Amino acid sequence: MVITTPDLVSGFQLAGVETFAVEDVEAAEEMLQQLLTGGEASLIVVQRALLEVMNPRLQRQAEASYQPVVMAIPGGLPTLTRGERRRHVSALLRRAIGFQITFGGEQSAGSK
């Protein structure tokens, strides 16, 4: 399930993802709270720009949640470098599945 702004909804819907369009941070907070307590979602994806301005208590609740897992994703055009995007995806995967994933040619943090 994805919580995002109306301009990004179509792309997620084309991919077959249940998507909730919100106009402002208050609507995003309300939707996130409903999804966290509703018991239907196993993964909630929130546009990073929305999550970063939400109530700090709700941010902590989302960060600590393991059922469902809440993940922030960037919205719109890429703002991270290629290396930063790889590290971000790796961190998202580690949080979602519990394992560190390394991409071809990389070493894990503990190996030399």
C-alpha positions in Angstrom: 0.0 0.0 0.0 1.3 3.4 -1.0 0.6 6.8 0.5 1.6 9.6 -1.9 0.6 12.8 -3.5 -1.9 12.8 -6.3 0.7 13.5 -9.0 2.4 10.1 -8.4 -0.7 7.9 -7.9 -1.0 6.8 -11.5 2.4 5.2 -11.7 1.7 3.0 -8.6 -1.8 2.1 -9.8 -0.4 1.1 -13.2 1.9 -1.3 -11.3 -1.2 -2.8 -9.5 -0.4 -1.3 -6.1 -3.2 -0.1 -3.8 -2.5 3.6 -3.6 -3.9 6.4 -1.4 -3.6 10.0 -2.7 -3.3 12.6 0.0 -3.4 16.4 -0.5 -1.5 17.3 2.7 0.4 16.0 5.6 -2.6 15.8 7.9 -4.4 13.5 5.5 -1.2 11.4 5.2 -0.9 11.1 8.9 -4.5 10.0 9.2 -4.1 7.4 6.5 -0.8 6.1 7.9 -2.4 5.7 11.4 -5.4 3.8 9.9 -3.1 1.5 7.9 -0.8 0.9 10.9 -3.7 -0.2 13.1 -6.0 -1.7 10.5 -4.2 -5.1 10.3 -4.6 -5.5 6.6 -1.2 -4.1 5.3 2.1 -6.0 5.5 4.0 -3.2 3.8 3.2 0.5 3.7 5.2 2.8 1.4 5.1 6.5 2.2 6.5 9.3 0.0 9.6 10.5 2.0 8.6 14.2 1.7 5.3 13.4 3.5 6.9 11.2 6.2 9.6 13.7 7.0 7.0 16.4 8.0 4.7 14.1 10.0 4.2 14.3 13.7 7.5 12.9 15.3 5.5 10.5 17.5 3.9 9.0 14.3 7.3 8.9 12.6 8.8 6.9 15.5 5.8 4.5 15.5 6.2 4.0 11.8 10.0 3.4 12.1 9.5 0.9 14.9 6.7 -1.0 13.2 7.6 -4.5 11.9 4.1 -5.6 11.1 3.4 -3.8 8.9 6.8 -2.5 7.7 6.8 1.2 6.8 9.2 2.3 4.2 9.9 5.8 2.9 10.6 6.3 -0.8 11.6 9.4 -2.7 9.0 11.0 -4.9 9.4 12.6 -8.3 12.7 13.0 -9.9 15.8 11.4 -8.4 17.7 13.6 -6.0 20.3 11.0 -4.8 23.5 10.0 -6.6 23.8 6.5 -7.9 25.8 5.4 -4.9 23.3 7.0 -2.5 20.4 5.3 -4.3 22.2 1.9 -4.0 22.8 2.4 -0.3 19.2 3.5 0.2 17.8 0.5 -1.6 20.1 -1.8 0.3 18.9 -0.3 3.6 15.3 -0.7 2.6 15.8 -4.3 1.7 17.7 -5.0 4.9 14.8 -3.5 6.9 12.2 -5.4 4.9 13.8 -8.8 4.8 16.3 -8.7 7.6 19.4 -9.5 5.5 22.1 -7.3 4.1 22.1 -7.3 0.3 25.3 -6.4 -1.6 25.3 -5.5 -5.3 27.8 -6.9 -7.7 31.3 -5.5 -7.1 30.5 -4.3 -3.5 31.6 -5.7 -0.2 29.4 -5.9 2.8 30.2 -3.6 5.7 31.9 -6.4 7.7 34.1 -7.8 4.9 37.4 -6.5 3.6 
